[in-house]
Amino acid sequence: MNLSEFSVKNWQFMLVVFIAVVALGVNSLFNMPRGEDPEFTAPSFAVVIVYPGTDAQDMEELVVDPAEARFNSLDDINHVITTIDDGLAVLRVEYDYGVDPDEKYQEMVREVNALRAQLPTDIFNIEIRKFSPTDVSIVQVALQSEVASNKELGDYADALKERLEKVKSLKGVEDWGYPASTVRISLNIDRMAQEGIALNRLIGALQAENLNIPGGSIQAGSRKFNVKTSGDYQTLDEIRNTVVSTNGQKVIYLRDVADVDFNYEDETHITRLNGHRAVLVTAGQKLGENIAKVGEQLNPVIEDFAKTLPPHIKLIKSFDQAASVNARLSRFAKDFGIAILLVALTLLPLGIRAALVVMISIPLSLSIGLSLLNMFGFSINQLSIVGLIVALGILVDDSIVVVENIERYLRDGFSRRDAAIKATKQITLAVIGCTVTLILAFLPLMFLPEASGDFIRSLPTAVVTTILASLLVSLTIVPFLSSRILKEEHNPEGNIFMRALKKLISGSYSRLLHTALRHPLITLLGALAIFGGALMLVPKVGFALFPASEKPQFLINIETPEGTSLQETNRVARYVESQLGQEPDVKYFTTNVGKGNPRIYYNIIQRNEATNFSQFFVQLHDMPPVQKRQMIDKLRDKFKYYANAKIEVKDFEQGPDQEAPVAIRVFGENLDTLRTVAADVEKVLKTTPGLIYINNPLATRKTDLRVKINKEKAGMLGMSVADINRTIRLAIAGLNVGIFKDEEGDDFQINVTLPKGKVADLRVLNNLYVNTLTGGSVPLRQIADLQFETSTNQIRHYDKDRYVTVTGFVKSGYLVDNVYNEVIRKLDTLKFPNDFRYKAAGELESREKSFGGLGTIILITVFGFLAVLILEFGTFKSTLIVLSVIPLGIIGAIAALLLSGNPFSFVAVIGLIALIGIEVKNSILLVDFTNQLREQGMPLVEAIEQAGEIRFVPIVLTSLTAIGGLIPLAIEGNPLYSPLALVLIGGLISSTLLSRIVTPVLYKLLPPRVEIKVAELEQEPELL
């Protein structure tokens, strides 16, 4: 008893299975993790080392070189990329993709702890940062007010933060955009000099008074008591009453030589929403959570908090990824409904009952596919849903073939039960063979290497699991349903739709096929000419690895010259705000001055603090990607001539992160020569058409103010260099000497400084006095000179080699591939100094990583294809005829991309690979049926013509169902997956039409050897 026979005879069991499968699918649908994009974790870590007081070259020698030597010796290391600034080094350690990130994190912790012994003892801090896809914020809330104080806004932001931290599905709740409150102690240097109080003595007194030392416990009789010592300041008055000096007769308190009060830290990050002052609160989602459920938990908390705010503070939820995902899933559900309707319409020629049986296979196959996706640990995201929609048009193929064969048996007089068993048994091997070839086509996509592979993997996995499910359904549930639903009485010619289709075929197609068979060589040459013409169009179509994001949002980056103040950068930001405020399509724009916007996109990392940097996160009302691109181009034209600042409008890009689409790494050890060579490369990029936003980090050098101390004078006055430097630090940034905790439990830094305004300017140093050891004071200008000097702003290492990356972005209307090729052509003519070289990074490097490991997988797939086809047909000729359909699909794929204006991208190539499997599947049915007719004794040409006519109907139906399922994706215009749908639709149209002529002609020229089996003809009707 085979599988189909078991299903028909045990229909009650199959009914239970039917219901169970649907229940499992529905359960998976509601409980699977959901997110906008696939989650993937790269084994990549950042080691941040802070060593104040050192310049970049000292950091390189003392800190970076020993650290890189240690990290490079580890196993599975891919790259160590280092950025070195004054007092700061960030080493990005990238392991080979595929190793366990948690295991490597533990290794990094061990290595960093061991490294400490090799580094200077006065290193301030070493921190290891682990990158995770869930570091992305899923919500960004603004508390907006023009009149509230920084403290009031900060307190409300902290209160909201505390509430959100209680939501168990959230992580990384942060607030941004307001200076922290401090206890500021402003010293009167003149008064201290009069009283003879040295700075070190005063700081020591503060630290000693604020020290909490546990006293232990004592026993009194049968009782035990903990002893609490006096420590920790409780009030500001306690700080003011700190004794800083005494001579036995007179006690000098801190209040006598300093002012003590609450104040704010220096402002380093200014935030606004739609041009109005605001603070931001953001939160991320934990790994594996369902974003829809997270949104349900999150929204009531925010709504309840909004009710507690005073009238002058307004809460605005400017970014909500849960709402975005829900809207996208609703759109996909609509696309799914349209696709199912279109598939149903293409099935009408089969008849209402037969179409019903086939349609029932859709929810069953999708239910099994979803359950398998859930079991394999995938989430519901935009790519897995696209995979399910792609599979929708393919999964009915097996059911169509089985149902059509059962109906043919019914027309020949078999009962419904016998027809279901015999027809399914007869076609089982052919259906399995077709499905295996289709799965083999998607197999390379499931094993794509690197982050690109992880990003895309849910799409082919969704297709493969659903297609496997459809095979199982077509051989079990479909025969069972057919034995119960199909009618035994049939019109031999089929219903009205089938008769119309056959009439069309018997008219134009039959005549065209007959003519082609009479002139086979001319037909083949014509097909080759069309294919050759299509290949010549490939350069015009172009290539771009990943498209821009379709989301109605983008970034604007402002960069002013190195050393520009925060206030000047803020002035430029105000200009950009004034322009954005005039755009009616802009819904929200979040301004960040001095720092990047909190992370809201999976491949964009937040920029660190820099006074010359500002970033806008711009969100638009819903609009198609083409309209968003027009808005970006308009703003680029508006901002490109702004004086003394670079204002760059950048779209979000799909796929793994990269420096820029066009990035040239220049390697060389001599920093001065490296600067010169980088300038030459920058000139090449600037003279290449199609490039904008050329960035060369070494183009400008920063200017510092050097305090050059006269050590002889200082020594004669009894002052050490360390004391002078401490006083300078005290005057400009202040010294943190401890923590003050108020009655509500809030912590405040105690900052000792000199009286100053909101920002420290040059007057602070001109008016600065330095205490001597005896308590006297000396003007700084008497013992030191102030000198401006240029210095190296940054040193970068790539696998221990010094380098710089010169980057550029591509204008609208230009293809990355074409622009990059022009850049490389120019660079190859450029003469580099000895020991200097360049490497093309950016998209070219990403492309190498994405497709680099495909060679072995493609070899396995190709030979798998050949093995399945040879097993199916037993001859090389039949295999060659089946595979001849592949170029015919490529013609339509290229034409579809060219006409729609889309380049070949990562997802378009995926569509091309999937197309090969679908084409071959249809070709198998035609060649297999031709062989069977010849086995029944039919002459070659007659068998070719009859097979072409009879098989045209099921092949057209299966192609139309696939096209019907893909049409909603194609017309949506999404730059990520619409090219995939267009490739499949164009390829299916061209291969369906051309292969119905070319495949029979090739069969005539290379007829496979078959054995005539007359005896079997009497037992069962011929296979349609």
C-alpha positions, -999 to 999 in steps of 0.1 A, spaced: 0 0 0 16 33 -11 11 67 6 -18 79 -16 -37 46 -13 -33 47 25 -47 83 25 -78 74 4 -86 42 23 -81 58 58 -99 91 51 -110 95 87 -74 95 99 -65 120 71 -93 143 82 -78 144 117 -44 151 102 -59 178 81 -74 196 111 -42 191 132 -20 206 105 -42 237 102 -42 240 140 -4 238 142 0 264 115 -24 288 132 -6 283 165 28 290 149 13 321 132 2 337 165 32 326 186 62 329 164 86 358 170 78 388 148 101 416 137 106 440 108 139 424 97 156 390 103 177 388 135 213 378 130 242 382 154 277 387 140 307 375 162 320 411 163 331 430 194 345 465 202 372 470 228 372 506 240 403 518 258 404 552 275 438 567 284 434 605 291 463 628 283 479 608 255 479 618 218 470 595 190 506 583 183 513 576 220 480 556 221 492 537 191 525 527 206 516 521 242 481 507 239 470 496 204 501 478 192 502 453 222 464 449 221 464 441 183 493 417 187 473 398 213 440 398 194 455 388 161 470 356 176 435 343 185 418 315 165 391 323 140 400 360 138 388 376 105 399 413 110 410 437 137 401 473 128 413 500 150 404 538 153 429 558 174 422 593 188 437 614 215 432 594 247 409 569 230 413 537 211 384 516 197 394 481 185 368 463 165 375 426 166 357 406 139 357 368 141 350 345 112 312 345 105 296 314 118 315 309 151 295 310 184 293 347 194 287 339 231 318 316 232 339 343 215 327 369 239 339 349 268 373 346 250 374 383 246 368 389 283 397 365 292 420 381 267 412 417 278 418 408 314 452 392 305 460 423 283 458 447 313 492 435 326 508 446 293 492 481 293 502 512 313 490 510 349 471 544 347 447 533 320 414 549 329 390 523 315 387 493 293 352 482 281 341 454 258 310 460 238 290 432 222 270 440 190 235 426 189 206 431 164 183 438 194 203 469 203 180 487 178 154 509 194 118 498 186 103 530 202 114 566 205 94 589 227 100 627 229 91 648 259 87 683 244 87 716 262 101 751 255 97 763 291 105 733 314 139 733 331 165 707 322 160 692 356 122 689 352 125 674 318 152 650 330 132 639 360 102 631 338 124 613 313 139 592 342 104 584 355 93 572 321 125 552 318 119 535 351 84 525 340 96 511 307 123 491 324 96 471 342 83 458 309 100 424 307 101 422 269 121 454 267 159 460 271 183 489 268 159 517 279 178 550 277 171 587 279 189 613 259 193 650 253 196 667 287 227 675 308 229 656 340 225 675 372 257 679 394 267 695 426 291 722 415 317 736 439 330 768 424 363 777 440 375 813 448 412 809 440 420 844 454 403 837 487 421 803 489 454 821 484 446 846 511 439 817 535 469 797 524 448 767 513 464 745 487 441 729 460 452 693 468 444 699 505 408 711 497 401 681 473 415 657 499 392 671 526 361 667 504 370 631 495 377 622 531 344 637 544 324 618 517 339 584 525 315 558 540 334 531 559 313 504 576 320 503 613 312 466 618 291 453 647 292 451 685 275 429 710 258 443 741 245 416 764 223 393 742 218 419 715 240 426 684 241 461 669 256 473 635 277 504 639 270 531 614 298 556 609 295 592 598 301 594 561 284 603 528 270 638 525 233 640 532 226 676 523 243 705 505 248 723 538 269 694 550 291 699 519 293 736 526 303 730 562 332 707 553 363 718 572 390 725 546 417 741 569 424 750 605 454 764 623 442 756 658 426 790 662 406 795 631 384 769 612 379 775 575 349 759 559 343 752 523 316 778 522 343 804 530 363 797 498 337 783 474 301 784 463 282 751 465 249 746 446 232 723 421 242 729 384 244 710 352 272 691 334 285 707 302 260 702 274 272 676 249 240 664 232 212 687 222 179 670 210 148 685 194 116 672 178 103 691 148 125 720 159 111 722 194 132 715 225 128 679 237 144 650 255 142 615 241 135 581 257 142 549 237 139 512 243 149 480 225 133 446 222 148 414 237 159 387 214 131 363 202 102 385 213 71 391 192 71 428 184 33 429 181 29 416 217 57 439 229 38 469 214 6 458 233 26 458 266 44 490 258 17 513 246 -5 513 278 26 523 298 33 553 276 -3 563 275 -7 562 313 25 581 318 14 609 293 -16 615 316 7 624 345 26 651 326 19 688 334 3 709 306 36 725 295 52 691 287 40 672 257 46 635 250 50 625 214 57 589 203 77 598 171 89 563 162 70 531 168 84 500 151 56 478 164 30 499 145 52 499 114 55 461 115 18 456 121 10 479 91 35 460 70 20 426 80 -15 440 72 -2 450 38 13 416 33 -20 400 43 -37 421 16 -11 410 -9 -17 374 2 -54 378 -3 -50 393 -38 -24 365 -47 -48 338 -36 -76 354 -56 -54 355 -87 -43 319 -82 -79 309 -79 -88 326 -112 -60 308 -130 -74 275 -118 -109 280 -133 -101 258 -164 -98 228 -141 -134 232 -130 -149 245 -97 -145 212 -77 -110 205 -90 -100 241 -83 -115 238 -47 -93 207 -41 -62 226 -53 -71 257 -33 -74 237 -1 -38 226 -6 -27 262 -1 -36 267 36 -24 232 44 10 237 27 14 271 43 4 257 77 31 230 75 56 255 61 50 279 90 53 251 116 86 240 101 99 276 100 89 280 137 107 247 145 139 258 128 139 290 148 129 316 122 107 346 128 79 362 108 96 391 91 94 408 57 117 383 40 100 351 54 66 365 43 80 372 8 92 336 8 57 324 16 42 346 -12 68 333 -37 59 298 -27 22 305 -30 23 304 -68 45 273 -69 30 251 -42 -2 244 -62 18 230 -91 20 195 -76 -17 195 -67 -27 207 -102 -8 179 -118 -23 153 -94 -58 166 -97 -56 168 -135 -44 132 -137 -72 120 -114 -98 138 -135 -84 121 -166 -89 87 -150 -125 97 -140 -132 106 -177 -120 71 -186 -146 54 -164 -128 47 -131 -146 53 -98 -135 83 -77 -117 60 -52 -98 40 -78 -90 71 -99 -75 88 -69 -53 58 -60 -42 48 -96 -37 84 -110 -16 95 -80 4 63 -80 12 67 -117 25 103 -114 42 101 -79 78 97 -93 74 126 -117 60 149 -90 88 140 -66 114 146 -94 99 180 -102 98 190 -65 134 179 -58 147 199 -88 129 230 -75 143 225 -40 178 220 -55 174 255 -71 167 271 -38 194 251 -19 223 275 -26 203 304 -12 199 285 21 237 282 25 248 317 15 277 327 37 283 358 59 258 383 72 241 386 38 232 349 39 218 352 74 198 383 64 182 365 34 180 329 48 144 330 60 132 336 24 145 304 7 138 284 39 102 295 38 100 285 1 117 251 6 96 242 37 63 252 20 72 233 -13 81 202 7 48 205 25 30 209 -9 46 177 -21 33 159 10 -1 174 7 -4 166 -31 4 129 -24 -19 125 7 -46 151 13 -53 159 -24 -60 122 -34 -82 119 -3 -101 151 -10 -104 142 -47 -120 109 -39 -146 128 -19 -152 160 -38 -146 154 -76 -176 144 -98 -175 111 -117 -193 125 -147 -172 148 -169 -175 166 -202 -145 151 -222 -136 185 -235 -137 202 -200 -156 233 -189 -160 265 -209 -126 279 -197 -108 247 -206 -125 246 -240 -115 282 -247 -79 275 -237 -77 244 -259 -92 263 -288 -65 289 -285 -38 262 -284 -52 242 -313 -53 274 -334 -22 296 -331 2 273 -311 -3 242 -332 5 260 -364 35 278 -349 49 245 -335 44 227 -368 63 254 -387 91 254 -361 95 216 -364 99 220 -401 127 245 -397 145 234 -365 179 250 -371 164 284 -380 142 282 -349 172 274 -326 194 302 -342 165 327 -336 163 316 -300 201 319 -296 200 354 -312 173 365 -287 194 351 -258 226 368 -270 208 401 -274 195 398 -238 230 391 -225 242 422 -242 217 442 -222 231 430 -189 257 459 -186 228 484 -192 208 467 -164 238 470 -140 243 455 -106 237 469 -71 241 445 -41 213 456 -18 188 483 -27 179 513 -5 152 508 22 116 514 12 107 528 46 96 565 45 125 577 65 161 588 60 190 606 77 206 640 73 242 643 86 259 676 93 296 678 97 313 711 104 351 716 103 372 698 130 372 717 162 339 736 156 320 744 188 287 727 196 269 761 194 281 767 158 271 732 148 237 738 164 233 770 143 237 749 111 212 724 125 187 752 130 190 761 93 183 725 83 153 725 106 139 756 90 141 739 56 125 706 68 97 726 84 86 738 50 82 703 36 45 691 39 55 654 34 77 654 65 59 640 95 87 641 122 123 652 122 144 645 153 175 667 157 206 655 174 235 680 179 268 666 192 259 630 188 241 606 164 204 597 168 198 567 190 200 535 169 168 529 151 180 508 120 197 475 122 228 484 102 233 519 114 254 524 146 249 555 167 278 581 162 298 590 193 299 625 208 315 651 186 309 689 188 312 692 150 285 666 142 248 667 140 222 641 127 186 643 118 162 613 117 136 623 92 103 604 90 78 610 62 41 604 57 35 571 39 47 574 3 61 551 -24 99 547 -25 101 567 -58 86 597 -42 109 594 -12 139 593 -36 126 625 -52 124 642 -18 160 631 -10 173 645 -43 155 678 -38 171 682 -3 205 673 -16 203 700 -42 191 725 -16 219 718 9 249 711 -14 262 747 -15 260 755 22 291 773 34 316 759 59 296 727 66 288 694 49 251 686 49 245 650 36 211 635 30 214 597 31 189 570 26 189 538 47 204 508 29 193 472 31 217 443 40 248 442 62 265 474 72 292 489 50 312 522 51 297 535 19 287 521 -15 321 532 -29 350 529 -4 387 528 -12 411 518 15 446 532 11 474 514 31 508 528 41 528 534 72 541 570 67 513 593 79 523 623 58 526 602 26 493 585 35 476 620 37 490 629 3 479 596 -14 445 599 2 442 634 -13 450 619 -48 423 592 -43 398 619 -31 405 638 -63 398 607 -84 365 602 -67 355 639 -70 362 638 -108 341 606 -113 305 613 -125 278 599 -103 295 603 -70 286 627 -41 295 631 -5 332 623 -9 348 620 25 385 619 32 392 618 70 428 630 65 417 660 44 419 684 74 441 684 105 428 695 138 442 725 158 449 721 195 458 746 222 491 734 238 499 747 274 537 747 274 548 748 310 582 764 319 593 737 343 622 757 357 599 786 368 574 761 382 600 743 401 614 775 416 579 784 428 574 749 443 548 738 418 547 704 401 536 698 365 509 675 378 494 702 401 494 727 372 477 703 349 451 695 376 443 732 380 439 736 343 415 706 342 397 721 372 392 754 354 380 739 321 361 707 328 362 704 366 373 675 388 348 649 400 356 641 436 327 619 447 290 612 446 262 630 465 230 611 471 199 632 479 169 622 500 151 607 470 180 584 463 192 602 431 230 603 425 248 635 416 285 640 407 303 664 430 323 686 406 350 710 418 357 738 393 364 775 390 336 800 383 327 800 346 298 805 322 279 779 303 310 770 283 347 775 290 364 800 266 400 814 264 393 838 292 393 809 316 430 803 309 440 840 307 425 846 342 437 814 358 458 813 390 476 783 402 482 775 439 517 769 452 524 743 478 523 770 505 488 781 494 499 812 474 487 818 438 505 825 406 490 835 373 492 807 347 506 830 321 537 836 343 547 799 342 533 787 309 528 797 273 497 790 252 505 778 217 482 767 188 495 735 171 482 711 144 481 674 153 471 641 138 434 639 142 431 602 139 451 570 131 434 539 118 447 503 116 433 475 94 449 442 106 478 461 121 485 482 89 479 519 89 452 529 65 426 555 56 392 550 38 381 575 12 343 571 7 316 583 -17 279 578 -22 262 573 -56 237 598 -70 202 588 -81 201 576 -117 236 560 -115 244 524 -108 270 515 -82 286 489 -104 293 513 -133 305 541 -111 328 518 -91 343 503 -123 352 539 -135 368 546 -102 390 515 -103 399 522 -139 413 556 -129 430 543 -97 448 516 -118 464 544 -138 475 563 -106 511 558 -95 513 549 -58 545 553 -37 565 522 -27 548 502 1 515 520 -6 485 502 -21 447 504 -23 419 479 -19 383 484 -31 359 480 -2 323 491 2 299 472 -20 325 453 -39 338 438 -7 303 430 5 296 413 -28 327 391 -24 316 382 11 280 375 1 288 354 -30 323 342 -20 312 308 -6 288 299 -33 312 280 -56 310 247 -37 272 250 -31 266 257 -68 287 227 -79 267 205 -56 234 219 -69 244 216 -106 254 179 -101 223 174 -80 202 187 -109 220 164 -133 217 134 -110 179 139 -105 173 144 -142 194 114 -153 176 93 -126 143 106 -140 150 100 -177 180 76 -178 196 95 -207 219 126 -211 199 137 -242 167 141 -222 186 159 -194 201 184 -219 167 190 -235 152 198 -201 181 221 -191 179 240 -224 149 260 -210 172 279 -186 185 305 -211 149 312 -222 139 323 -188 169 345 -184 157 365 -215 125 375 -197 142 382 -164 167 407 -180 138 423 -200 117 427 -168 145 444 -149 154 467 -178 118 478 -183 112 484 -146 145 503 -141 158 479 -115 194 466 -115 205 431 -108 207 430 -70 212 403 -44 174 395 -43 172 397 -81 199 370 -84 179 349 -58 149 353 -81 170 341 -111 182 310 -92 146 302 -81 134 308 -117 157 280 -129 140 255 -106 105 265 -118 115 264 -155 131 230 -152 101 217 -134 78 226 -163 103 213 -188 104 179 -171 66 175 -176 69 181 -213 99 159 -220 86 131 -197 52 131 -215 68 131 -250 89 101 -239 58 83 -227 39 89 -260 69 74 -279 70 44 -256 34 38 -266 46 36 -302 37 70 -315 61 84 -342 87 111 -332 72 142 -347 36 133 -339 46 125 -303 64 159 -301 34 178 -315 8 160 -294 28 163 -262 33 200 -269 -5 206 -273 -17 184 -244 10 195 -219 6 232 -229 -25 235 -207 -11 223 -173 22 241 -180 4 274 -188 -18 269 -157 12 263 -134 30 293 -148 -1 315 -145 -6 305 -109 30 314 -101 27 347 -119 -7 354 -102 9 348 -67 38 372 -76 19 401 -91 11 418 -58 47 418 -48 58 432 -82 33 461 -83 41 472 -48 73 487 -60 93 476 -29 130 479 -38 139 449 -17 116 422 -30 98 436 -61 129 429 -83 127 393 -72 90 391 -83 97 409 -116 126 384 -124 103 355 -118 73 369 -137 95 380 -167 113 347 -167 82 326 -165 65 345 -193 95 341 -217 103 305 -208 66 295 -210 62 309 -244 96 302 -260 102 268 -244 70 255 -259 87 260 -293 124 255 -285 121 224 -263 102 204 -289 126 215 -317 156 205 -296 139 172 -289 135 166 -326 172 173 -332 184 152 -302 157 125 -298 164 104 -267 163 66 -270 131 50 -257 118 15 -256 82 9 -268 59 -6 -241 28 -17 -259 16 -39 -230 12 -11 -205 -11 8 -229 -39 -16 -223 -38 -14 -185 -40 23 -179 -48 54 -200 -20 76 -213 -5 102 -189 -16 137 -195 
